[in-house]
C-alpha cells in the first residue's frame, strides 16, 4: 500500500466521530481498526473500481467550489 501511516491525530479524529455517532465503539482500538479498514478500502477501490474513486473525488471537488 502507500507510505501513509495512521497518526495519533487521525485516531483522535476518528474517536471523536465515534463518540458522537457510535459511542458504543468509541475506543482507540476500534478507531484504529476502522482507519485501517478505510485505508485498505480506498486502496482496493483505486485498483478495482477507479471510476468510483473518481466519483468520490468529483463529489469532494463540488464541496470545495460551493459557496
MISE-870198 format. One record per atom (N, C-alpha, C, CB): residue number from 1; residue in one letter; atom name; y, z negated, x. Coordinates in Angstrom, 1 decimal. Glycine has a CB too. Layout:
BEGIN
{num:NUM; residuo:A; atomo:CA; py:Y; pz:Z; px:X}
...
//
This chain:
BEGIN
{num:1; residuo:X; atomo:N; py:-1.2; pz:0.0; px:0.8}
{num:1; residuo:X; atomo:CA; py:0.0; pz:0.0; px:0.0}
{num:1; residuo:X; atomo:C; py:1.2; pz:0.0; px:0.9}
{num:1; residuo:X; atomo:CB; py:0.0; pz:-1.2; px:-1.0}
{num:2; residuo:X; atomo:N; py:2.4; pz:-0.3; px:0.3}
{num:2; residuo:X; atomo:CA; py:3.6; pz:-0.3; px:1.0}
{num:2; residuo:X; atomo:C; py:3.8; pz:-1.5; px:1.9}
{num:2; residuo:X; atomo:CB; py:4.8; pz:-0.2; px:0.1}
{num:3; residuo:X; atomo:N; py:4.9; pz:-1.5; px:2.7}
{num:3; residuo:X; atomo:CA; py:5.1; pz:-2.6; px:3.6}
{num:3; residuo:X; atomo:C; py:5.8; pz:-3.8; px:2.8}
{num:3; residuo:X; atomo:CB; py:6.0; pz:-2.2; px:4.7}
{num:4; residuo:X; atomo:N; py:6.1; pz:-3.6; px:1.6}
{num:4; residuo:X; atomo:CA; py:6.8; pz:-4.6; px:0.8}
{num:4; residuo:X; atomo:C; py:6.0; pz:-5.9; px:0.7}
{num:4; residuo:X; atomo:CB; py:7.2; pz:-4.1; px:-0.6}
{num:5; residuo:X; atomo:N; py:6.6; pz:-7.0; px:1.0}
{num:5; residuo:X; atomo:CA; py:5.9; pz:-8.3; px:0.9}
{num:5; residuo:X; atomo:C; py:6.6; pz:-9.1; px:-0.2}
{num:5; residuo:X; atomo:CB; py:6.0; pz:-9.0; px:2.2}
{num:6; residuo:X; atomo:N; py:5.9; pz:-9.7; px:-1.1}
{num:6; residuo:X; atomo:CA; py:6.4; pz:-10.6; px:-2.1}
{num:6; residuo:X; atomo:C; py:7.1; pz:-11.8; px:-1.5}
{num:6; residuo:X; atomo:CB; py:5.3; pz:-11.0; px:-3.2}
{num:7; residuo:X; atomo:N; py:8.3; pz:-12.1; px:-1.9}
{num:7; residuo:X; atomo:CA; py:9.1; pz:-13.2; px:-1.3}
{num:7; residuo:X; atomo:C; py:9.1; pz:-14.4; px:-2.2}
{num:7; residuo:X; atomo:CB; py:10.5; pz:-12.7; px:-0.9}
{num:8; residuo:X; atomo:N; py:9.5; pz:-15.5; px:-1.6}
{num:8; residuo:X; atomo:CA; py:9.7; pz:-16.7; px:-2.4}
{num:8; residuo:X; atomo:C; py:10.7; pz:-16.5; px:-3.5}
{num:8; residuo:X; atomo:CB; py:10.2; pz:-17.9; px:-1.6}
{num:9; residuo:X; atomo:N; py:11.7; pz:-15.7; px:-3.3}
{num:9; residuo:X; atomo:CA; py:12.8; pz:-15.3; px:-4.3}
{num:9; residuo:X; atomo:C; py:12.1; pz:-14.6; px:-5.4}
{num:9; residuo:X; atomo:CB; py:13.9; pz:-14.5; px:-3.6}
{num:10; residuo:X; atomo:N; py:11.2; pz:-13.6; px:-5.1}
{num:10; residuo:X; atomo:CA; py:10.5; pz:-12.9; px:-6.1}
{num:10; residuo:X; atomo:C; py:9.7; pz:-13.8; px:-7.0}
{num:10; residuo:X; atomo:CB; py:9.6; pz:-11.8; px:-5.5}
{num:11; residuo:X; atomo:N; py:9.0; pz:-14.8; px:-6.4}
{num:11; residuo:X; atomo:CA; py:8.2; pz:-15.7; px:-7.1}
{num:11; residuo:X; atomo:C; py:9.0; pz:-16.6; px:-8.0}
{num:11; residuo:X; atomo:CB; py:7.4; pz:-16.6; px:-6.1}
{num:12; residuo:X; atomo:N; py:10.2; pz:-17.0; px:-7.5}
{num:12; residuo:X; atomo:CA; py:11.1; pz:-17.9; px:-8.3}
{num:12; residuo:X; atomo:C; py:11.6; pz:-17.1; px:-9.5}
{num:12; residuo:X; atomo:CB; py:12.3; pz:-18.4; px:-7.5}
{num:13; residuo:X; atomo:N; py:11.9; pz:-15.8; px:-9.3}
{num:13; residuo:X; atomo:CA; py:12.4; pz:-15.0; px:-10.4}
{num:13; residuo:X; atomo:C; py:11.3; pz:-14.8; px:-11.4}
{num:13; residuo:X; atomo:CB; py:12.8; pz:-13.6; px:-9.9}
{num:14; residuo:X; atomo:N; py:10.1; pz:-14.6; px:-11.0}
{num:14; residuo:X; atomo:CA; py:9.0; pz:-14.4; px:-12.0}
{num:14; residuo:X; atomo:C; py:8.7; pz:-15.7; px:-12.7}
{num:14; residuo:X; atomo:CB; py:7.7; pz:-13.9; px:-11.2}
{num:15; residuo:X; atomo:N; py:8.8; pz:-16.8; px:-12.0}
{num:15; residuo:X; atomo:CA; py:8.6; pz:-18.1; px:-12.6}
{num:15; residuo:X; atomo:C; py:9.7; pz:-18.4; px:-13.7}
{num:15; residuo:X; atomo:CB; py:8.6; pz:-19.2; px:-11.6}
{num:16; residuo:X; atomo:N; py:10.9; pz:-17.9; px:-13.4}
{num:16; residuo:X; atomo:CA; py:12.0; pz:-18.1; px:-14.4}
{num:16; residuo:X; atomo:C; py:11.6; pz:-17.3; px:-15.7}
{num:16; residuo:X; atomo:CB; py:13.3; pz:-17.6; px:-13.8}
{num:17; residuo:X; atomo:N; py:11.2; pz:-16.0; px:-15.5}
{num:17; residuo:X; atomo:CA; py:10.7; pz:-15.2; px:-16.6}
{num:17; residuo:X; atomo:C; py:9.6; pz:-15.9; px:-17.4}
{num:17; residuo:X; atomo:CB; py:10.3; pz:-13.8; px:-16.1}
{num:18; residuo:X; atomo:N; py:8.6; pz:-16.4; px:-16.6}
{num:18; residuo:X; atomo:CA; py:7.5; pz:-17.1; px:-17.3}
{num:18; residuo:X; atomo:C; py:7.9; pz:-18.4; px:-18.0}
{num:18; residuo:X; atomo:CB; py:6.4; pz:-17.4; px:-16.3}
{num:19; residuo:X; atomo:N; py:8.8; pz:-19.1; px:-17.4}
{num:19; residuo:X; atomo:CA; py:9.3; pz:-20.4; px:-18.1}
{num:19; residuo:X; atomo:C; py:10.0; pz:-20.0; px:-19.4}
{num:19; residuo:X; atomo:CB; py:10.3; pz:-21.1; px:-17.2}
{num:20; residuo:X; atomo:N; py:10.7; pz:-18.9; px:-19.5}
{num:20; residuo:X; atomo:CA; py:11.4; pz:-18.5; px:-20.7}
{num:20; residuo:X; atomo:C; py:10.4; pz:-17.9; px:-21.7}
{num:20; residuo:X; atomo:CB; py:12.5; pz:-17.5; px:-20.4}
{num:21; residuo:X; atomo:N; py:9.6; pz:-17.0; px:-21.3}
{num:21; residuo:X; atomo:CA; py:8.8; pz:-16.2; px:-22.3}
{num:21; residuo:X; atomo:C; py:7.3; pz:-16.7; px:-22.4}
{num:21; residuo:X; atomo:CB; py:8.8; pz:-14.8; px:-21.9}
{num:22; residuo:X; atomo:N; py:6.8; pz:-17.3; px:-21.3}
{num:22; residuo:X; atomo:CA; py:5.4; pz:-17.7; px:-21.3}
{num:22; residuo:X; atomo:C; py:5.2; pz:-19.0; px:-20.6}
{num:22; residuo:X; atomo:CB; py:4.5; pz:-16.6; px:-20.6}
{num:23; residuo:X; atomo:N; py:5.8; pz:-20.1; px:-21.1}
{num:23; residuo:X; atomo:CA; py:5.8; pz:-21.3; px:-20.4}
{num:23; residuo:X; atomo:C; py:4.4; pz:-21.9; px:-20.1}
{num:23; residuo:X; atomo:CB; py:6.6; pz:-22.3; px:-21.2}
{num:24; residuo:X; atomo:N; py:3.4; pz:-21.5; px:-20.8}
{num:24; residuo:X; atomo:CA; py:2.1; pz:-22.0; px:-20.5}
{num:24; residuo:X; atomo:C; py:1.6; pz:-21.5; px:-19.2}
{num:24; residuo:X; atomo:CB; py:1.1; pz:-21.6; px:-21.6}
{num:25; residuo:X; atomo:N; py:2.2; pz:-20.4; px:-18.7}
{num:25; residuo:X; atomo:CA; py:1.7; pz:-19.8; px:-17.4}
{num:25; residuo:X; atomo:C; py:2.8; pz:-19.9; px:-16.3}
{num:25; residuo:X; atomo:CB; py:1.4; pz:-18.3; px:-17.6}
{num:26; residuo:X; atomo:N; py:3.8; pz:-20.7; px:-16.5}
{num:26; residuo:X; atomo:CA; py:4.9; pz:-20.8; px:-15.5}
{num:26; residuo:X; atomo:C; py:4.5; pz:-21.7; px:-14.4}
{num:26; residuo:X; atomo:CB; py:6.1; pz:-21.4; px:-16.2}
{num:27; residuo:X; atomo:N; py:3.8; pz:-21.1; px:-13.4}
{num:27; residuo:X; atomo:CA; py:3.4; pz:-21.8; px:-12.2}
{num:27; residuo:X; atomo:C; py:3.4; pz:-20.8; px:-11.1}
{num:27; residuo:X; atomo:CB; py:2.1; pz:-22.6; px:-12.3}
{num:28; residuo:X; atomo:N; py:3.5; pz:-21.3; px:-9.9}
{num:28; residuo:X; atomo:CA; py:3.6; pz:-20.4; px:-8.7}
{num:28; residuo:X; atomo:C; py:2.4; pz:-19.5; px:-8.5}
{num:28; residuo:X; atomo:CB; py:3.8; pz:-21.2; px:-7.4}
{num:29; residuo:X; atomo:N; py:1.2; pz:-20.0; px:-8.8}
{num:29; residuo:X; atomo:CA; py:0.0; pz:-19.2; px:-8.6}
{num:29; residuo:X; atomo:C; py:0.0; pz:-18.0; px:-9.6}
{num:29; residuo:X; atomo:CB; py:-1.2; pz:-20.0; px:-8.8}
{num:30; residuo:X; atomo:N; py:0.3; pz:-18.3; px:-10.8}
{num:30; residuo:X; atomo:CA; py:0.3; pz:-17.2; px:-11.9}
{num:30; residuo:X; atomo:C; py:1.4; pz:-16.2; px:-11.5}
{num:30; residuo:X; atomo:CB; py:0.5; pz:-17.8; px:-13.3}
{num:31; residuo:X; atomo:N; py:2.6; pz:-16.7; px:-11.2}
{num:31; residuo:X; atomo:CA; py:3.7; pz:-15.8; px:-10.8}
{num:31; residuo:X; atomo:C; py:3.3; pz:-14.9; px:-9.7}
{num:31; residuo:X; atomo:CB; py:5.0; pz:-16.6; px:-10.5}
{num:32; residuo:X; atomo:N; py:2.7; pz:-15.4; px:-8.7}
{num:32; residuo:X; atomo:CA; py:2.3; pz:-14.6; px:-7.5}
{num:32; residuo:X; atomo:C; py:1.3; pz:-13.6; px:-7.9}
{num:32; residuo:X; atomo:CB; py:1.7; pz:-15.5; px:-6.4}
{num:33; residuo:X; atomo:N; py:0.3; pz:-14.0; px:-8.7}
{num:33; residuo:X; atomo:CA; py:-0.7; pz:-13.0; px:-9.2}
{num:33; residuo:X; atomo:C; py:-0.1; pz:-11.9; px:-10.0}
{num:33; residuo:X; atomo:CB; py:-1.8; pz:-13.7; px:-10.0}
{num:34; residuo:X; atomo:N; py:0.9; pz:-12.3; px:-10.9}
{num:34; residuo:X; atomo:CA; py:1.5; pz:-11.3; px:-11.7}
{num:34; residuo:X; atomo:C; py:2.3; pz:-10.3; px:-10.9}
{num:34; residuo:X; atomo:CB; py:2.4; pz:-11.9; px:-12.7}
{num:35; residuo:X; atomo:N; py:3.0; pz:-10.8; px:-9.9}
{num:35; residuo:X; atomo:CA; py:3.7; pz:-9.9; px:-9.0}
{num:35; residuo:X; atomo:C; py:2.8; pz:-8.9; px:-8.2}
{num:35; residuo:X; atomo:CB; py:4.6; pz:-10.7; px:-8.0}
{num:36; residuo:X; atomo:N; py:1.6; pz:-9.5; px:-7.7}
{num:36; residuo:X; atomo:CA; py:0.7; pz:-8.6; px:-7.0}
{num:36; residuo:X; atomo:C; py:0.1; pz:-7.6; px:-8.0}
{num:36; residuo:X; atomo:CB; py:-0.5; pz:-9.5; px:-6.5}
{num:37; residuo:X; atomo:N; py:-0.2; pz:-8.0; px:-9.2}
{num:37; residuo:X; atomo:CA; py:-0.7; pz:-7.0; px:-10.2}
{num:37; residuo:X; atomo:C; py:0.4; pz:-5.9; px:-10.5}
{num:37; residuo:X; atomo:CB; py:-1.0; pz:-7.7; px:-11.5}
{num:38; residuo:X; atomo:N; py:1.6; pz:-6.3; px:-10.6}
{num:38; residuo:X; atomo:CA; py:2.7; pz:-5.3; px:-10.9}
{num:38; residuo:X; atomo:C; py:2.8; pz:-4.3; px:-9.7}
{num:38; residuo:X; atomo:CB; py:4.0; pz:-6.0; px:-11.2}
{num:39; residuo:X; atomo:N; py:2.8; pz:-4.9; px:-8.5}
{num:39; residuo:X; atomo:CA; py:2.9; pz:-4.1; px:-7.3}
{num:39; residuo:X; atomo:C; py:1.7; pz:-3.0; px:-7.2}
{num:39; residuo:X; atomo:CB; py:2.8; pz:-5.0; px:-6.0}
{num:40; residuo:X; atomo:N; py:0.5; pz:-3.5; px:-7.5}
{num:40; residuo:X; atomo:CA; py:-0.7; pz:-2.6; px:-7.5}
{num:40; residuo:X; atomo:C; py:-0.6; pz:-1.6; px:-8.6}
{num:40; residuo:X; atomo:CB; py:-1.9; pz:-3.4; px:-7.6}
{num:41; residuo:X; atomo:N; py:-0.1; pz:-2.0; px:-9.8}
{num:41; residuo:X; atomo:CA; py:0.0; pz:-1.1; px:-10.9}
{num:41; residuo:X; atomo:C; py:1.0; pz:0.0; px:-10.6}
{num:41; residuo:X; atomo:CB; py:0.5; pz:-1.8; px:-12.2}
{num:42; residuo:X; atomo:N; py:2.2; pz:-0.3; px:-10.0}
{num:42; residuo:X; atomo:CA; py:3.1; pz:0.8; px:-9.7}
{num:42; residuo:X; atomo:C; py:2.6; pz:1.7; px:-8.6}
{num:42; residuo:X; atomo:CB; py:4.4; pz:0.1; px:-9.2}
{num:43; residuo:X; atomo:N; py:1.8; pz:1.1; px:-7.6}
{num:43; residuo:X; atomo:CA; py:1.2; pz:2.0; px:-6.6}
{num:43; residuo:X; atomo:C; py:0.2; pz:2.9; px:-7.2}
{num:43; residuo:X; atomo:CB; py:0.6; pz:1.1; px:-5.5}
{num:44; residuo:X; atomo:N; py:-0.6; pz:2.4; px:-8.1}
{num:44; residuo:X; atomo:CA; py:-1.6; pz:3.2; px:-8.8}
{num:44; residuo:X; atomo:C; py:-1.0; pz:4.3; px:-9.6}
{num:44; residuo:X; atomo:CB; py:-2.6; pz:2.3; px:-9.7}
{num:45; residuo:X; atomo:N; py:0.1; pz:3.9; px:-10.3}
{num:45; residuo:X; atomo:CA; py:0.8; pz:4.9; px:-11.2}
{num:45; residuo:X; atomo:C; py:1.4; pz:6.0; px:-10.3}
{num:45; residuo:X; atomo:CB; py:2.0; pz:4.1; px:-11.9}
{num:46; residuo:X; atomo:N; py:1.9; pz:5.7; px:-9.2}
{num:46; residuo:X; atomo:CA; py:2.5; pz:6.7; px:-8.3}
{num:46; residuo:X; atomo:C; py:1.4; pz:7.7; px:-7.9}
{num:46; residuo:X; atomo:CB; py:3.1; pz:6.1; px:-7.1}
{num:47; residuo:X; atomo:N; py:0.2; pz:7.2; px:-7.7}
{num:47; residuo:X; atomo:CA; py:-0.9; pz:8.1; px:-7.2}
{num:47; residuo:X; atomo:C; py:-1.5; pz:8.9; px:-8.4}
{num:47; residuo:X; atomo:CB; py:-1.9; pz:7.3; px:-6.5}
{num:48; residuo:X; atomo:N; py:-1.6; pz:8.3; px:-9.5}
{num:48; residuo:X; atomo:CA; py:-2.4; pz:8.9; px:-10.6}
{num:48; residuo:X; atomo:C; py:-1.6; pz:9.5; px:-11.7}
{num:48; residuo:X; atomo:CB; py:-3.4; pz:7.9; px:-11.2}
{num:49; residuo:X; atomo:N; py:-0.4; pz:9.0; px:-11.9}
{num:49; residuo:X; atomo:CA; py:0.5; pz:9.4; px:-13.0}
{num:49; residuo:X; atomo:C; py:1.9; pz:9.4; px:-12.6}
{num:49; residuo:X; atomo:CB; py:0.3; pz:8.6; px:-14.3}
{num:50; residuo:X; atomo:N; py:2.3; pz:10.3; px:-11.7}
{num:50; residuo:X; atomo:CA; py:3.7; pz:10.3; px:-11.2}
{num:50; residuo:X; atomo:C; py:4.7; pz:10.6; px:-12.3}
{num:50; residuo:X; atomo:CB; py:3.8; pz:11.3; px:-10.1}
{num:51; residuo:X; atomo:N; py:4.3; pz:11.4; px:-13.3}
{num:51; residuo:X; atomo:CA; py:5.2; pz:11.7; px:-14.4}
{num:51; residuo:X; atomo:C; py:5.6; pz:10.4; px:-15.2}
{num:51; residuo:X; atomo:CB; py:4.5; pz:12.6; px:-15.4}
{num:52; residuo:X; atomo:N; py:4.7; pz:9.5; px:-15.3}
{num:52; residuo:X; atomo:CA; py:5.0; pz:8.2; px:-16.0}
{num:52; residuo:X; atomo:C; py:6.0; pz:7.4; px:-15.1}
{num:52; residuo:X; atomo:CB; py:3.7; pz:7.4; px:-16.2}
{num:53; residuo:X; atomo:N; py:5.8; pz:7.5; px:-13.8}
{num:53; residuo:X; atomo:CA; py:6.7; pz:6.8; px:-12.9}
{num:53; residuo:X; atomo:C; py:8.1; pz:7.4; px:-13.0}
{num:53; residuo:X; atomo:CB; py:6.2; pz:6.8; px:-11.4}
{num:54; residuo:X; atomo:N; py:8.2; pz:8.8; px:-13.1}
{num:54; residuo:X; atomo:CA; py:9.4; pz:9.5; px:-13.3}
{num:54; residuo:X; atomo:C; py:10.1; pz:9.1; px:-14.6}
{num:54; residuo:X; atomo:CB; py:9.2; pz:11.0; px:-13.2}
{num:55; residuo:X; atomo:N; py:9.4; pz:8.9; px:-15.6}
{num:55; residuo:X; atomo:CA; py:9.9; pz:8.4; px:-16.9}
{num:55; residuo:X; atomo:C; py:10.5; pz:7.0; px:-16.8}
{num:55; residuo:X; atomo:CB; py:8.9; pz:8.5; px:-18.0}
{num:56; residuo:X; atomo:N; py:9.9; pz:6.2; px:-16.1}
{num:56; residuo:X; atomo:CA; py:10.4; pz:4.8; px:-15.8}
{num:56; residuo:X; atomo:C; py:11.7; pz:4.9; px:-15.0}
{num:56; residuo:X; atomo:CB; py:9.3; pz:4.0; px:-15.1}
{num:57; residuo:X; atomo:N; py:11.7; pz:5.8; px:-14.0}
{num:57; residuo:X; atomo:CA; py:12.9; pz:6.0; px:-13.2}
{num:57; residuo:X; atomo:C; py:14.0; pz:6.5; px:-14.1}
{num:57; residuo:X; atomo:CB; py:12.6; pz:6.9; px:-12.0}
{num:58; residuo:X; atomo:N; py:13.8; pz:7.5; px:-14.9}
{num:58; residuo:X; atomo:CA; py:14.8; pz:8.0; px:-15.8}
{num:58; residuo:X; atomo:C; py:15.3; pz:7.0; px:-16.7}
{num:58; residuo:X; atomo:CB; py:14.3; pz:9.2; px:-16.5}
{num:59; residuo:X; atomo:N; py:14.5; pz:6.1; px:-17.2}
{num:59; residuo:X; atomo:CA; py:14.9; pz:5.0; px:-18.1}
{num:59; residuo:X; atomo:C; py:15.8; pz:4.1; px:-17.4}
{num:59; residuo:X; atomo:CB; py:13.7; pz:4.3; px:-18.7}
{num:60; residuo:X; atomo:N; py:15.4; pz:3.8; px:-16.1}
{num:60; residuo:X; atomo:CA; py:16.3; pz:2.9; px:-15.3}
{num:60; residuo:X; atomo:C; py:17.6; pz:3.6; px:-15.1}
{num:60; residuo:X; atomo:CB; py:15.6; pz:2.6; px:-14.0}
{num:61; residuo:X; atomo:N; py:17.6; pz:4.8; px:-14.7}
{num:61; residuo:X; atomo:CA; py:18.9; pz:5.6; px:-14.5}
{num:61; residuo:X; atomo:C; py:19.8; pz:5.5; px:-15.7}
{num:61; residuo:X; atomo:CB; py:18.5; pz:7.0; px:-14.1}
{num:62; residuo:X; atomo:N; py:19.3; pz:5.6; px:-16.9}
{num:62; residuo:X; atomo:CA; py:20.1; pz:5.5; px:-18.1}
{num:62; residuo:X; atomo:C; py:20.8; pz:4.2; px:-18.1}
{num:62; residuo:X; atomo:CB; py:19.3; pz:5.8; px:-19.3}
{num:63; residuo:X; atomo:N; py:20.2; pz:3.1; px:-17.7}
{num:63; residuo:X; atomo:CA; py:20.8; pz:1.8; px:-17.7}
{num:63; residuo:X; atomo:C; py:21.9; pz:1.7; px:-16.7}
{num:63; residuo:X; atomo:CB; py:19.8; pz:0.7; px:-17.5}
{num:64; residuo:X; atomo:N; py:21.8; pz:2.5; px:-15.7}
{num:64; residuo:X; atomo:CA; py:22.8; pz:2.5; px:-14.6}
{num:64; residuo:X; atomo:C; py:24.1; pz:3.3; px:-15.0}
{num:64; residuo:X; atomo:CB; py:22.3; pz:3.0; px:-13.3}
{num:65; residuo:X; atomo:N; py:23.9; pz:4.3; px:-15.9}
{num:65; residuo:X; atomo:CA; py:25.0; pz:5.1; px:-16.2}
{num:65; residuo:X; atomo:C; py:25.6; pz:4.8; px:-17.6}
{num:65; residuo:X; atomo:CB; py:24.6; pz:6.6; px:-16.2}
{num:66; residuo:X; atomo:N; py:25.0; pz:3.9; px:-18.3}
{num:66; residuo:X; atomo:CA; py:25.5; pz:3.5; px:-19.6}
{num:66; residuo:X; atomo:C; py:26.6; pz:2.5; px:-19.4}
{num:66; residuo:X; atomo:CB; py:24.4; pz:2.9; px:-20.5}
{num:67; residuo:X; atomo:N; py:27.6; pz:2.5; px:-20.2}
{num:67; residuo:X; atomo:CA; py:28.7; pz:1.6; px:-20.1}
{num:67; residuo:X; atomo:C; py:28.3; pz:0.2; px:-20.5}
{num:67; residuo:X; atomo:CB; py:29.9; pz:2.0; px:-21.0}
//
